[in-house]
Amino acid sequence: MTDRPHPAGGADRPDRPQYPGGTEYPEAEALPGGYHLPEQQAPRWRPASGPSEAADEDAVAGAPFRRSTPARRKRIPELRGGGHGRLIAVTVFFVMATGSAADYIDPSTRAFWHLLFWAGIGTAAVVSLARERRNAWEPGPRWVWPAAALGGTLLAELLIALLGSPVILVASVVVGALFLFIVMLFG
């Protein structure tokens, strides 16, 4: 290597100091980013040799660029959901399933289904509240959870009383087919 100035920090650039060896930073100082040069810099190339030098531990690729400090570990924030689409879909499915099977099951079984539905909605509300607190999100509307629980139950019972189970079953099949068509249309 010659002792002429390095083109990146040469004499023609007065804003950059020139150090021996052509680097912008002197070898005694720490390099930016926590990198440091090893104590003995390995040569750039090695002649072909036997197995004794192949097992040399110092001949690791990238040895001149080891970090002395760990890289910054930044937690990737979790993104908030895009709305209450799943809540609406579960409520509509519950109304369709309960209304379609109303004539074929006992009222006590239907009441048990309503309790399970309320428990599921309550669990989803608690999970949503915990995610808001854990990720420091702004609080979302709270009224949607009890509205879905009570609205789904009341709508199912109202449709059962007004229309009957066979009509609800046919309407559920039509609504389900229309939903699948829209999903397949827009992907």
Contacts in CASP RR format, 6 or more apart in sequence:
PFRMAT RR
TARGET T0000
AUTHOR 0000-0000-0000
METHOD contacts of the structure
MODEL  1
MTDRPHPAGGADRPDRPQYPGGTEYPEAEALPGGYHLPEQQAPRWRPASG
PSEAADEDAVAGAPFRRSTPARRKRIPELRGGGHGRLIAVTVFFVMATGS
AADYIDPSTRAFWHLLFWAGIGTAAVVSLARERRNAWEPGPRWVWPAAAL
GGTLLAELLIALLGSPVILVASVVVGALFLFIVMLFG
1 21 0 8 1.000
3 20 0 8 1.000
5 11 0 8 1.000
5 18 0 8 1.000
5 22 0 8 1.000
6 18 0 8 1.000
6 21 0 8 1.000
6 22 0 8 1.000
6 23 0 8 1.000
8 16 0 8 1.000
8 22 0 8 1.000
8 24 0 8 1.000
9 16 0 8 1.000
9 17 0 8 1.000
9 18 0 8 1.000
9 22 0 8 1.000
9 24 0 8 1.000
10 16 0 8 1.000
10 18 0 8 1.000
10 22 0 8 1.000
11 18 0 8 1.000
16 24 0 8 1.000
17 24 0 8 1.000
19 25 0 8 1.000
19 26 0 8 1.000
19 27 0 8 1.000
25 31 0 8 1.000
25 32 0 8 1.000
27 37 0 8 1.000
30 36 0 8 1.000
30 68 0 8 1.000
31 37 0 8 1.000
33 67 0 8 1.000
33 69 0 8 1.000
34 67 0 8 1.000
34 68 0 8 1.000
34 69 0 8 1.000
35 65 0 8 1.000
35 66 0 8 1.000
35 67 0 8 1.000
35 68 0 8 1.000
36 66 0 8 1.000
36 68 0 8 1.000
37 64 0 8 1.000
38 58 0 8 1.000
38 63 0 8 1.000
38 64 0 8 1.000
38 66 0 8 1.000
40 58 0 8 1.000
41 64 0 8 1.000
42 58 0 8 1.000
42 59 0 8 1.000
42 63 0 8 1.000
42 64 0 8 1.000
46 53 0 8 1.000
46 59 0 8 1.000
53 59 0 8 1.000
77 135 0 8 1.000
78 131 0 8 1.000
78 135 0 8 1.000
80 135 0 8 1.000
80 137 0 8 1.000
84 144 0 8 1.000
84 148 0 8 1.000
87 121 0 8 1.000
87 124 0 8 1.000
87 144 0 8 1.000
87 145 0 8 1.000
87 148 0 8 1.000
88 148 0 8 1.000
90 121 0 8 1.000
90 148 0 8 1.000
91 148 0 8 1.000
91 151 0 8 1.000
91 152 0 8 1.000
92 175 0 8 1.000
94 113 0 8 1.000
94 117 0 8 1.000
94 152 0 8 1.000
94 156 0 8 1.000
95 152 0 8 1.000
95 155 0 8 1.000
95 156 0 8 1.000
95 159 0 8 1.000
96 168 0 8 1.000
96 171 0 8 1.000
96 172 0 8 1.000
96 175 0 8 1.000
96 176 0 8 1.000
97 172 0 8 1.000
98 110 0 8 1.000
98 113 0 8 1.000
98 114 0 8 1.000
98 156 0 8 1.000
98 160 0 8 1.000
99 156 0 8 1.000
99 159 0 8 1.000
99 160 0 8 1.000
99 164 0 8 1.000
99 165 0 8 1.000
99 168 0 8 1.000
99 169 0 8 1.000
99 172 0 8 1.000
100 165 0 8 1.000
100 168 0 8 1.000
100 169 0 8 1.000
100 172 0 8 1.000
101 110 0 8 1.000
101 165 0 8 1.000
102 110 0 8 1.000
102 156 0 8 1.000
102 160 0 8 1.000
102 164 0 8 1.000
102 165 0 8 1.000
102 168 0 8 1.000
103 164 0 8 1.000
103 165 0 8 1.000
103 166 0 8 1.000
104 165 0 8 1.000
114 153 0 8 1.000
114 156 0 8 1.000
117 149 0 8 1.000
117 152 0 8 1.000
117 153 0 8 1.000
118 149 0 8 1.000
118 153 0 8 1.000
121 145 0 8 1.000
121 146 0 8 1.000
121 148 0 8 1.000
121 149 0 8 1.000
122 145 0 8 1.000
122 149 0 8 1.000
124 145 0 8 1.000
125 142 0 8 1.000
125 145 0 8 1.000
128 145 0 8 1.000
131 137 0 8 1.000
132 138 0 8 1.000
132 139 0 8 1.000
132 140 0 8 1.000
159 168 0 8 1.000
160 168 0 8 1.000
163 171 0 8 1.000
END
